[in-house]
């Protein structure tokens, strides 16, 4: 069953990407990172001068470019299940992780015409089957997904995970600052006017505060066997 659509939503730093990529790799289906598409639109806006140094967005100009088809996004899966993303012909997979994009993406992701555009792209790319992660996949993008999972974990544990990742990258953040940032992002994501983060009524909650990736796979395997008669172990 390769046409299955699995929607994974949840708070930031809950390990949605890691979980989704592992599923994609094991089931041999396409992984689509919806956040990466918001980041790519943000990079386009930065490259084309639609975002001022103070964060002000020229939304009319961005909207016009989107309407005229100038924002060309495509993706390509890697063998390990992760996703490469292209803006026109440029591989922007690394650039969209840079700080300047991270700083502006939340504001770009609140613009309704951007959300509509990204939704269209996600439908175009994922309609034939995928595992997709984000904030509104099970509620807005694919409300009829075959399986919906809502991921959560204690804020302190998520902050600890982020600190560890940053330390591995040679940074030395303060735990209190990271915890505050995690809590702020939770608030912004769940209070946005259009398609805020919330659990779909038919989503299954996965609290992975005290679970390894392998334990999460075993948990999901039970559900996939029961519902679809497929296994990822
Ligand atoms: O998951 P991420 O950090 O790459 O997401 C980047 C931004 O995009 C973040 O501000 C949340 C937003 N986003 C969203 O609004 N809806 C989605 N489906 C995915 C991401």
py3Dmol code that shows the C-alpha trace and the ligand (Angstrom):
import py3Dmol

protein = """\
ATOM      1  CA  UNK A   1       0.000   0.000   0.000  1.00  0.00           C
ATOM      2  CA  UNK A   2       2.099   2.891  -1.260  1.00  0.00           C
ATOM      3  CA  UNK A   3      -0.685   5.434  -1.706  1.00  0.00           C
ATOM      4  CA  UNK A   4      -1.120   5.865   2.033  1.00  0.00           C
ATOM      5  CA  UNK A   5      -1.100   9.447   3.354  1.00  0.00           C
ATOM      6  CA  UNK A   6       0.229   9.874   6.892  1.00  0.00           C
ATOM      7  CA  UNK A   7      -0.180  13.321   8.483  1.00  0.00           C
ATOM      8  CA  UNK A   8       2.088  14.243  11.386  1.00  0.00           C
ATOM      9  CA  UNK A   9       1.470  17.437  13.311  1.00  0.00           C
ATOM     10  CA  UNK A  10       2.705  18.765  16.604  1.00  0.00           C
ATOM     11  CA  UNK A  11       4.671  21.268  18.595  1.00  0.00           C
ATOM     12  CA  UNK A  12       8.129  22.420  17.554  1.00  0.00           C
ATOM     13  CA  UNK A  13      11.095  20.243  18.561  1.00  0.00           C
ATOM     14  CA  UNK A  14       8.984  17.164  19.221  1.00  0.00           C
ATOM     15  CA  UNK A  15      11.000  15.185  16.666  1.00  0.00           C
ATOM     16  CA  UNK A  16       8.322  15.190  13.945  1.00  0.00           C
ATOM     17  CA  UNK A  17      10.940  15.293  11.180  1.00  0.00           C
ATOM     18  CA  UNK A  18      13.025  12.441  12.590  1.00  0.00           C
ATOM     19  CA  UNK A  19       9.894  10.337  13.115  1.00  0.00           C
ATOM     20  CA  UNK A  20       8.493  11.099   9.629  1.00  0.00           C
ATOM     21  CA  UNK A  21      11.785  10.490   7.802  1.00  0.00           C
ATOM     22  CA  UNK A  22      12.193   7.110   9.506  1.00  0.00           C
ATOM     23  CA  UNK A  23       8.669   6.103   8.455  1.00  0.00           C
ATOM     24  CA  UNK A  24       9.312   7.223   4.860  1.00  0.00           C
ATOM     25  CA  UNK A  25      12.572   5.290   4.710  1.00  0.00           C
ATOM     26  CA  UNK A  26      11.078   2.105   6.131  1.00  0.00           C
ATOM     27  CA  UNK A  27       7.882   2.154   4.064  1.00  0.00           C
ATOM     28  CA  UNK A  28       9.574   3.474   0.906  1.00  0.00           C
ATOM     29  CA  UNK A  29       7.182   6.401   0.586  1.00  0.00           C
ATOM     30  CA  UNK A  30       7.811  10.087  -0.035  1.00  0.00           C
ATOM     31  CA  UNK A  31       8.592  12.359   2.918  1.00  0.00           C
ATOM     32  CA  UNK A  32       7.336  15.925   2.585  1.00  0.00           C
ATOM     33  CA  UNK A  33       8.490  18.538   5.071  1.00  0.00           C
ATOM     34  CA  UNK A  34       5.855  21.291   4.875  1.00  0.00           C
ATOM     35  CA  UNK A  35       7.928  23.641   7.056  1.00  0.00           C
ATOM     36  CA  UNK A  36      10.681  23.470   4.406  1.00  0.00           C
ATOM     37  CA  UNK A  37       8.233  24.889   1.845  1.00  0.00           C
ATOM     38  CA  UNK A  38       7.390  27.833   4.139  1.00  0.00           C
ATOM     39  CA  UNK A  39      11.123  28.334   4.584  1.00  0.00           C
ATOM     40  CA  UNK A  40      11.659  28.249   0.793  1.00  0.00           C
ATOM     41  CA  UNK A  41       9.006  30.929   0.221  1.00  0.00           C
ATOM     42  CA  UNK A  42      10.747  32.967   2.951  1.00  0.00           C
ATOM     43  CA  UNK A  43      14.109  32.554   1.219  1.00  0.00           C
ATOM     44  CA  UNK A  44      12.542  33.681  -2.079  1.00  0.00           C
ATOM     45  CA  UNK A  45      11.136  36.763  -0.352  1.00  0.00           C
ATOM     46  CA  UNK A  46      14.536  37.580   1.174  1.00  0.00           C
ATOM     47  CA  UNK A  47      16.393  37.065  -2.102  1.00  0.00           C
ATOM     48  CA  UNK A  48      13.992  39.325  -3.958  1.00  0.00           C
ATOM     49  CA  UNK A  49      13.965  42.160  -1.455  1.00  0.00           C
ATOM     50  CA  UNK A  50      10.404  41.562  -0.251  1.00  0.00           C
ATOM     51  CA  UNK A  51      11.517  41.554   3.400  1.00  0.00           C
ATOM     52  CA  UNK A  52      13.177  44.658   4.869  1.00  0.00           C
ATOM     53  CA  UNK A  53      16.066  44.461   7.346  1.00  0.00           C
ATOM     54  CA  UNK A  54      13.597  45.298  10.149  1.00  0.00           C
ATOM     55  CA  UNK A  55      11.328  42.388   9.222  1.00  0.00           C
ATOM     56  CA  UNK A  56       8.725  44.445   7.350  1.00  0.00           C
ATOM     57  CA  UNK A  57       7.202  42.362   4.537  1.00  0.00           C
ATOM     58  CA  UNK A  58       6.155  43.789   1.145  1.00  0.00           C
ATOM     59  CA  UNK A  59       3.334  41.298   0.926  1.00  0.00           C
ATOM     60  CA  UNK A  60       1.751  42.709  -2.246  1.00  0.00           C
ATOM     61  CA  UNK A  61       4.972  42.155  -4.184  1.00  0.00           C
ATOM     62  CA  UNK A  62       5.363  38.638  -2.823  1.00  0.00           C
ATOM     63  CA  UNK A  63       1.738  37.867  -3.645  1.00  0.00           C
ATOM     64  CA  UNK A  64       2.228  39.122  -7.209  1.00  0.00           C
ATOM     65  CA  UNK A  65       5.278  36.908  -7.707  1.00  0.00           C
ATOM     66  CA  UNK A  66       3.346  33.903  -6.429  1.00  0.00           C
ATOM     67  CA  UNK A  67       0.381  34.692  -8.710  1.00  0.00           C
ATOM     68  CA  UNK A  68       2.688  35.053 -11.713  1.00  0.00           C
ATOM     69  CA  UNK A  69       4.255  31.646 -11.028  1.00  0.00           C
ATOM     70  CA  UNK A  70       7.684  33.044 -10.207  1.00  0.00           C
ATOM     71  CA  UNK A  71       8.100  31.016  -7.008  1.00  0.00           C
ATOM     72  CA  UNK A  72       9.029  27.622  -8.437  1.00  0.00           C
ATOM     73  CA  UNK A  73       9.464  24.939  -5.787  1.00  0.00           C
ATOM     74  CA  UNK A  74      10.331  21.298  -6.373  1.00  0.00           C
ATOM     75  CA  UNK A  75      11.530  18.472  -4.167  1.00  0.00           C
ATOM     76  CA  UNK A  76      13.594  15.325  -4.567  1.00  0.00           C
ATOM     77  CA  UNK A  77      13.794  12.468  -2.049  1.00  0.00           C
ATOM     78  CA  UNK A  78      17.166  11.218  -0.828  1.00  0.00           C
ATOM     79  CA  UNK A  79      17.849   7.541  -0.264  1.00  0.00           C
ATOM     80  CA  UNK A  80      17.858   8.016   3.518  1.00  0.00           C
ATOM     81  CA  UNK A  81      14.264   9.280   3.392  1.00  0.00           C
ATOM     82  CA  UNK A  82      15.095  12.994   3.793  1.00  0.00           C
ATOM     83  CA  UNK A  83      13.983  15.601   1.278  1.00  0.00           C
ATOM     84  CA  UNK A  84      15.939  17.978  -0.950  1.00  0.00           C
ATOM     85  CA  UNK A  85      14.185  21.187  -1.873  1.00  0.00           C
ATOM     86  CA  UNK A  86      14.810  23.407  -4.898  1.00  0.00           C
ATOM     87  CA  UNK A  87      13.898  27.003  -5.642  1.00  0.00           C
ATOM     88  CA  UNK A  88      13.852  27.185  -9.446  1.00  0.00           C
ATOM     89  CA  UNK A  89      17.001  25.149 -10.202  1.00  0.00           C
ATOM     90  CA  UNK A  90      18.916  25.925  -7.016  1.00  0.00           C
ATOM     91  CA  UNK A  91      19.184  23.329  -4.254  1.00  0.00           C
ATOM     92  CA  UNK A  92      18.270  25.431  -1.206  1.00  0.00           C
ATOM     93  CA  UNK A  93      18.106  22.560   1.333  1.00  0.00           C
ATOM     94  CA  UNK A  94      20.929  24.074   3.428  1.00  0.00           C
ATOM     95  CA  UNK A  95      20.119  27.750   2.902  1.00  0.00           C
ATOM     96  CA  UNK A  96      16.579  27.418   4.269  1.00  0.00           C
ATOM     97  CA  UNK A  97      18.070  26.343   7.637  1.00  0.00           C
ATOM     98  CA  UNK A  98      20.018  29.597   8.025  1.00  0.00           C
ATOM     99  CA  UNK A  99      19.186  32.036  10.798  1.00  0.00           C
ATOM    100  CA  UNK A 100      17.862  34.773   8.522  1.00  0.00           C
ATOM    101  CA  UNK A 101      15.203  32.407   7.170  1.00  0.00           C
ATOM    102  CA  UNK A 102      14.369  31.103  10.659  1.00  0.00           C
ATOM    103  CA  UNK A 103      13.886  34.666  11.897  1.00  0.00           C
ATOM    104  CA  UNK A 104      11.340  35.552   9.216  1.00  0.00           C
ATOM    105  CA  UNK A 105       9.507  32.314   8.501  1.00  0.00           C
ATOM    106  CA  UNK A 106       6.874  32.601  11.250  1.00  0.00           C
ATOM    107  CA  UNK A 107       5.653  35.932   9.866  1.00  0.00           C
ATOM    108  CA  UNK A 108       5.648  34.647   6.276  1.00  0.00           C
ATOM    109  CA  UNK A 109       3.716  31.531   7.392  1.00  0.00           C
ATOM    110  CA  UNK A 110       0.892  33.686   8.793  1.00  0.00           C
ATOM    111  CA  UNK A 111       0.089  35.253   5.376  1.00  0.00           C
ATOM    112  CA  UNK A 112      -3.074  33.608   3.991  1.00  0.00           C
ATOM    113  CA  UNK A 113      -1.928  33.744   0.331  1.00  0.00           C
ATOM    114  CA  UNK A 114       1.325  32.016   1.322  1.00  0.00           C
ATOM    115  CA  UNK A 115      -0.583  29.309   3.215  1.00  0.00           C
ATOM    116  CA  UNK A 116      -2.856  28.750   0.199  1.00  0.00           C
ATOM    117  CA  UNK A 117       0.147  28.558  -2.123  1.00  0.00           C
ATOM    118  CA  UNK A 118       2.023  26.083   0.100  1.00  0.00           C
ATOM    119  CA  UNK A 119      -1.151  23.975   0.489  1.00  0.00           C
ATOM    120  CA  UNK A 120      -1.448  23.748  -3.313  1.00  0.00           C
ATOM    121  CA  UNK A 121       2.181  22.666  -3.598  1.00  0.00           C
ATOM    122  CA  UNK A 122       1.758  20.042  -0.869  1.00  0.00           C
ATOM    123  CA  UNK A 123      -1.296  18.623  -2.650  1.00  0.00           C
ATOM    124  CA  UNK A 124       0.509  18.564  -5.971  1.00  0.00           C
ATOM    125  CA  UNK A 125       3.523  16.803  -4.469  1.00  0.00           C
ATOM    126  CA  UNK A 126       1.862  14.458  -1.989  1.00  0.00           C
ATOM    127  CA  UNK A 127      -1.487  13.397  -3.431  1.00  0.00           C
ATOM    128  CA  UNK A 128      -0.157  10.001  -4.568  1.00  0.00           C
ATOM    129  CA  UNK A 129       0.982   9.035  -1.083  1.00  0.00           C
ATOM    130  CA  UNK A 130       3.412  10.466   1.438  1.00  0.00           C
ATOM    131  CA  UNK A 131       4.263  11.044   5.036  1.00  0.00           C
ATOM    132  CA  UNK A 132       4.019  14.773   5.673  1.00  0.00           C
ATOM    133  CA  UNK A 133       4.870  16.741   8.785  1.00  0.00           C
ATOM    134  CA  UNK A 134       3.865  20.222   9.878  1.00  0.00           C
ATOM    135  CA  UNK A 135       1.365  22.111  11.991  1.00  0.00           C
ATOM    136  CA  UNK A 136      -1.911  21.842  10.054  1.00  0.00           C
ATOM    137  CA  UNK A 137      -1.573  18.736   7.894  1.00  0.00           C
ATOM    138  CA  UNK A 138      -4.302  16.632   9.532  1.00  0.00           C
ATOM    139  CA  UNK A 139      -6.599  19.602  10.127  1.00  0.00           C
ATOM    140  CA  UNK A 140      -6.280  21.615   6.892  1.00  0.00           C
ATOM    141  CA  UNK A 141      -3.955  20.207   4.212  1.00  0.00           C
ATOM    142  CA  UNK A 142      -5.049  16.555   4.185  1.00  0.00           C
ATOM    143  CA  UNK A 143      -8.150  16.368   6.419  1.00  0.00           C
ATOM    144  CA  UNK A 144      -8.864  12.941   4.874  1.00  0.00           C
ATOM    145  CA  UNK A 145      -5.390  11.512   5.557  1.00  0.00           C
ATOM    146  CA  UNK A 146      -5.348   7.755   6.172  1.00  0.00           C
ATOM    147  CA  UNK A 147      -3.578   8.208   9.487  1.00  0.00           C
ATOM    148  CA  UNK A 148      -3.067  11.303  11.653  1.00  0.00           C
ATOM    149  CA  UNK A 149      -0.565  11.559  14.468  1.00  0.00           C
ATOM    150  CA  UNK A 150      -0.264  14.496  16.847  1.00  0.00           C
ATOM    151  CA  UNK A 151       3.151  14.715  18.520  1.00  0.00           C
ATOM    152  CA  UNK A 152       3.855  16.286  21.843  1.00  0.00           C
ATOM    153  CA  UNK A 153       6.514  16.201  24.572  1.00  0.00           C
ATOM    154  CA  UNK A 154       7.223  18.144  27.773  1.00  0.00           C
ATOM    155  CA  UNK A 155       8.509  21.649  27.005  1.00  0.00           C
ATOM    156  CA  UNK A 156      11.550  21.117  29.281  1.00  0.00           C
ATOM    157  CA  UNK A 157      12.487  17.935  27.468  1.00  0.00           C
ATOM    158  CA  UNK A 158      12.104  19.607  24.065  1.00  0.00           C
ATOM    159  CA  UNK A 159      14.293  22.485  25.250  1.00  0.00           C
ATOM    160  CA  UNK A 160      16.927  20.005  26.481  1.00  0.00           C
ATOM    161  CA  UNK A 161      16.903  18.302  23.059  1.00  0.00           C
ATOM    162  CA  UNK A 162      17.373  21.652  21.296  1.00  0.00           C
ATOM    163  CA  UNK A 163      20.222  22.635  23.635  1.00  0.00           C
ATOM    164  CA  UNK A 164      21.956  19.314  22.905  1.00  0.00           C
ATOM    165  CA  UNK A 165      21.565  19.778  19.122  1.00  0.00           C
ATOM    166  CA  UNK A 166      22.954  23.321  19.338  1.00  0.00           C
ATOM    167  CA  UNK A 167      25.859  22.214  21.533  1.00  0.00           C
ATOM    168  CA  UNK A 168      26.697  19.527  18.981  1.00  0.00           C
ATOM    169  CA  UNK A 169      26.765  22.322  16.389  1.00  0.00           C
ATOM    170  CA  UNK A 170      29.303  24.210  18.518  1.00  0.00           C
ATOM    171  CA  UNK A 171      26.891  26.714  20.087  1.00  0.00           C
ATOM    172  CA  UNK A 172      26.464  27.385  23.801  1.00  0.00           C
ATOM    173  CA  UNK A 173      22.864  28.421  24.440  1.00  0.00           C
ATOM    174  CA  UNK A 174      21.350  29.015  27.877  1.00  0.00           C
ATOM    175  CA  UNK A 175      18.687  26.460  28.784  1.00  0.00           C
ATOM    176  CA  UNK A 176      16.305  29.196  30.080  1.00  0.00           C
ATOM    177  CA  UNK A 177      16.480  31.085  26.742  1.00  0.00           C
ATOM    178  CA  UNK A 178      15.754  27.971  24.718  1.00  0.00           C
ATOM    179  CA  UNK A 179      12.871  26.975  26.979  1.00  0.00           C
ATOM    180  CA  UNK A 180      11.383  30.446  26.561  1.00  0.00           C
ATOM    181  CA  UNK A 181      11.743  30.190  22.774  1.00  0.00           C
ATOM    182  CA  UNK A 182      10.039  26.758  22.739  1.00  0.00           C
ATOM    183  CA  UNK A 183       7.137  28.161  24.774  1.00  0.00           C
ATOM    184  CA  UNK A 184       6.842  31.243  22.552  1.00  0.00           C
ATOM    185  CA  UNK A 185       6.756  29.141  19.393  1.00  0.00           C
ATOM    186  CA  UNK A 186       4.061  26.909  20.929  1.00  0.00           C
ATOM    187  CA  UNK A 187       2.003  30.035  21.574  1.00  0.00           C
ATOM    188  CA  UNK A 188       2.482  31.540  18.081  1.00  0.00           C
ATOM    189  CA  UNK A 189       1.757  28.220  16.331  1.00  0.00           C
ATOM    190  CA  UNK A 190      -1.437  27.563  18.284  1.00  0.00           C
ATOM    191  CA  UNK A 191      -2.806  31.135  18.202  1.00  0.00           C
ATOM    192  CA  UNK A 192      -2.353  31.954  14.506  1.00  0.00           C
ATOM    193  CA  UNK A 193      -5.600  33.183  12.871  1.00  0.00           C
ATOM    194  CA  UNK A 194      -5.426  30.856   9.868  1.00  0.00           C
ATOM    195  CA  UNK A 195      -5.101  27.110  10.464  1.00  0.00           C
ATOM    196  CA  UNK A 196      -3.505  27.210  13.917  1.00  0.00           C
ATOM    197  CA  UNK A 197      -1.829  24.155  15.378  1.00  0.00           C
ATOM    198  CA  UNK A 198      -4.418  21.916  17.012  1.00  0.00           C
ATOM    199  CA  UNK A 199      -5.003  18.192  17.277  1.00  0.00           C
ATOM    200  CA  UNK A 200      -7.442  16.885  14.649  1.00  0.00           C
ATOM    201  CA  UNK A 201     -10.350  15.086  16.314  1.00  0.00           C
ATOM    202  CA  UNK A 202      -9.316  11.801  14.719  1.00  0.00           C
ATOM    203  CA  UNK A 203      -5.560  12.152  15.360  1.00  0.00           C
ATOM    204  CA  UNK A 204      -3.721   9.758  17.673  1.00  0.00           C
ATOM    205  CA  UNK A 205      -1.526  11.470  20.276  1.00  0.00           C
ATOM    206  CA  UNK A 206       2.111  10.435  20.572  1.00  0.00           C
ATOM    207  CA  UNK A 207       3.859  11.840  23.649  1.00  0.00           C
ATOM    208  CA  UNK A 208       7.502  10.939  23.063  1.00  0.00           C
ATOM    209  CA  UNK A 209       8.948  12.674  26.143  1.00  0.00           C
ATOM    210  CA  UNK A 210      10.459   9.394  27.306  1.00  0.00           C
ATOM    211  CA  UNK A 211      10.667   7.393  24.074  1.00  0.00           C
ATOM    212  CA  UNK A 212      13.532   6.595  21.714  1.00  0.00           C
ATOM    213  CA  UNK A 213      12.981   6.673  17.929  1.00  0.00           C
ATOM    214  CA  UNK A 214      12.934   2.862  17.894  1.00  0.00           C
ATOM    215  CA  UNK A 215      10.262   2.781  20.605  1.00  0.00           C
ATOM    216  CA  UNK A 216       8.220   5.186  18.506  1.00  0.00           C
ATOM    217  CA  UNK A 217       8.572   2.850  15.510  1.00  0.00           C
ATOM    218  CA  UNK A 218       7.337  -0.095  17.587  1.00  0.00           C
ATOM    219  CA  UNK A 219       4.376   2.024  18.766  1.00  0.00           C
ATOM    220  CA  UNK A 220       3.503   2.989  15.180  1.00  0.00           C
ATOM    221  CA  UNK A 221       4.009  -0.539  13.904  1.00  0.00           C
ATOM    222  CA  UNK A 222       1.193  -1.728  16.163  1.00  0.00           C
ATOM    223  CA  UNK A 223      -1.162   0.830  14.640  1.00  0.00           C
ATOM    224  CA  UNK A 224      -0.120   0.172  11.020  1.00  0.00           C
ATOM    225  CA  UNK A 225      -0.534  -3.587  11.440  1.00  0.00           C
ATOM    226  CA  UNK A 226      -3.955  -3.252  12.977  1.00  0.00           C
ATOM    227  CA  UNK A 227      -5.338  -0.628  10.571  1.00  0.00           C
ATOM    228  CA  UNK A 228      -3.595  -1.325   7.263  1.00  0.00           C
ATOM    229  CA  UNK A 229      -1.997  -4.721   7.667  1.00  0.00           C
ATOM    230  CA  UNK A 230       1.474  -3.287   6.958  1.00  0.00           C
ATOM    231  CA  UNK A 231       4.616  -3.328   9.080  1.00  0.00           C
ATOM    232  CA  UNK A 232       7.707  -1.157   9.343  1.00  0.00           C
ATOM    233  CA  UNK A 233       9.810  -3.371  11.618  1.00  0.00           C
TER     234      UNK A 233
END
"""
ligand_1 = """\
20
LIG
O 8.904 22.992 11.188
P 9.717 24.213 10.778
O 10.451 24.891 11.909
O 10.616 23.974 9.597
O 8.608 25.262 10.284
C 8.960 26.524 9.815
C 7.837 27.509 10.055
O 6.697 27.212 9.265
C 7.337 27.601 11.503
O 7.225 28.983 11.815
C 5.972 26.989 11.495
C 5.537 27.135 10.055
N 4.725 26.008 9.587
C 3.382 26.189 9.476
O 2.884 27.267 9.803
N 2.594 25.187 8.988
C 3.150 24.006 8.628
N 2.368 23.040 8.151
C 4.535 23.812 8.762
C 5.311 24.832 9.240
"""
view = py3Dmol.view(width=600, height=400)
view.addModel(protein, "pdb")
view.setStyle({"model": 0}, {"cartoon": {"style": "trace"}})
view.addModel(ligand_1, "xyz")
view.setStyle({"model": 1}, {"stick": {}})
view.zoomTo()
view.show()
